[in-house]
């Protein structure tokens, strides 16, 4: 049993190192920085409603979300009280938290996206993440010897 676990870890380590090398060697092209420079007008061309509909469909059909709420909500529901208002309060609370969190991610992502206008910064990012992958792969390989 231990032999198969070691082989799997060695394969994972080799793959992480491979990804790190690929990130280090990645060429920065003009299209990479152009994609980072796309403005909110690009979103308008795609259609805000279409983007919302696509995101909603992905979110509502995610089985992990269904399992999460199936595990979370019963702990907060009082079976002796009317359940609809309880579900409404839990749902609105979750909606407020999720909306705040996702809006924060979008705001940070927009700011970080502007940082990638420079090919030099994209290259720095590739080298940094590549180094982290190589270090993680090396650590994983060394941890089982």
Buried (B, 14 or more C-beta within 10 A) or exposed (E): EEEEEEEEBBEBBEEBBEBBBEBBEBEBEEEBBEEBEEEEEEEEEEEEEEEEEEEEEEEEEEEEEEEEBEEEBEEEEEEEEEEEEBBEEBEEEBEEEEEEEEEEEEEEEEEEEEEBEEBEBBBEBBBEBBEBBBEBBBEBBEEEE
